[in-house]
Amino acid sequence: MSGRQIAEIPSRQDPPRECAPATAGSLDRDNCQGLSDGKRQWTQRGHGLCAVELRGTGQVIGRCGLNWWEQFAETEIGWALARAHWGHRYAMEAAQAVLAWGFGPLRLEQITAVIHHGNTASAAVAERLGFTHLREDTVLGRPCTVYALPRDNFPRPRTTGMTATAFDPDGS
C-alpha cells in the first residue's frame, strides 16, 4: 500500500527521548504516569508504542506497539486510531509491522492482544492477524478477551509498501 507510512518502528533497542507531544496544560497525573511507564518500557524491554502516520502528510492518526504486562508476564500488542481513520485497514497494517518487529528482531515467543468486550472491530483485526482466544480476563477494571499469537503461527506479511525505520530523536 504505497503512499502511506504505517508505523515508525525502531530497529534498535534505543528508547526514544520523547514518548508523545504534550503541552504544559495537557498532562495530568495519569498522563505523566503513562509517559513514565512508556519510557520505562523502552528502557527495560526495548519496545513500546509507536506513532501511526500517514506517509503523504505525516499526520499522526494513532498509535500501535507492544506493552509488557507484569501481572500476566505477557507482551501485548495494542492499536488505537482516530475515529476518522477507522475502516481503512491502517490498524491491520500497523499491527502486521509491529508483529514482524516483535517476532523478528525482538525474538518474542508469543504476543497477546487484550480486547475489551464490545470492541468487535479490534477483535476482527486480531482474528485476521491470526490471533486465537486464550482466556477471558479483567484488565483495568473492564472485562476483556485475551487473544494469543505464537511466533510459529505468525504468517509473514507480504510486502505492502510499509516502511520500518529506526527512531532517531535528533532527526539525523
ChimeraX attribute file (.defattr): number of C-alpha atoms within 10 A of each C-alpha:
attribute: neighborCount
match mode: 1-to-1
recipient: residues
	/A:1	10
	/A:2	11
	/A:3	11
	/A:4	18
	/A:5	23
	/A:6	33
	/A:7	30
	/A:8	23
	/A:9	23
	/A:10	21
	/A:11	15
	/A:12	13
	/A:13	16
	/A:14	15
	/A:15	22
	/A:16	20
	/A:17	12
	/A:18	11
	/A:19	18
	/A:20	11
	/A:21	6
	/A:22	11
	/A:23	6
	/A:24	6
	/A:25	6
	/A:26	9
	/A:27	13
	/A:28	10
	/A:29	7
	/A:30	9
	/A:31	12
	/A:32	13
	/A:33	12
	/A:34	14
	/A:35	15
	/A:36	12
	/A:37	15
	/A:38	21
	/A:39	21
	/A:40	15
	/A:41	18
	/A:42	20
	/A:43	15
	/A:44	11
	/A:45	16
	/A:46	18
	/A:47	29
	/A:48	25
	/A:49	23
	/A:50	23
	/A:51	22
	/A:52	27
	/A:53	20
	/A:54	17
	/A:55	16
	/A:56	10
	/A:57	10
	/A:58	12
	/A:59	13
	/A:60	16
	/A:61	18
	/A:62	21
	/A:63	21
	/A:64	24
	/A:65	25
	/A:66	26
	/A:67	22
	/A:68	19
	/A:69	11
	/A:70	8
	/A:71	6
	/A:72	8
	/A:73	8
	/A:74	16
	/A:75	21
	/A:76	21
	/A:77	22
	/A:78	22
	/A:79	21
	/A:80	16
	/A:81	16
	/A:82	10
	/A:83	9
	/A:84	8
	/A:85	12
	/A:86	13
	/A:87	10
	/A:88	9
	/A:89	11
	/A:90	23
	/A:91	26
	/A:92	19
	/A:93	22
	/A:94	26
	/A:95	24
	/A:96	21
	/A:97	23
	/A:98	27
	/A:99	25
	/A:100	17
	/A:101	20
	/A:102	21
	/A:103	18
	/A:104	12
	/A:105	12
	/A:106	16
	/A:107	11
	/A:108	15
	/A:109	13
	/A:110	18
	/A:111	22
	/A:112	24
	/A:113	27
	/A:114	23
	/A:115	22
	/A:116	19
	/A:117	14
	/A:118	11
	/A:119	11
	/A:120	11
	/A:121	12
	/A:122	20
	/A:123	22
	/A:124	13
	/A:125	16
	/A:126	25
	/A:127	15
	/A:128	11
	/A:129	19
	/A:130	15
	/A:131	21
	/A:132	17
	/A:133	15
	/A:134	14
	/A:135	11
	/A:136	15
	/A:137	14
	/A:138	13
	/A:139	13
	/A:140	7
	/A:141	7
	/A:142	10
	/A:143	15
	/A:144	19
	/A:145	20
	/A:146	21
	/A:147	21
	/A:148	24
	/A:149	22
	/A:150	15
	/A:151	17
	/A:152	9
	/A:153	12
	/A:154	17
	/A:155	12
	/A:156	11
	/A:157	12
	/A:158	7
	/A:159	8
	/A:160	10
	/A:161	13
	/A:162	19
	/A:163	15
	/A:164	16
	/A:165	12
	/A:166	12
	/A:167	19
	/A:168	12
	/A:169	11
	/A:170	7
	/A:171	5
	/A:172	5
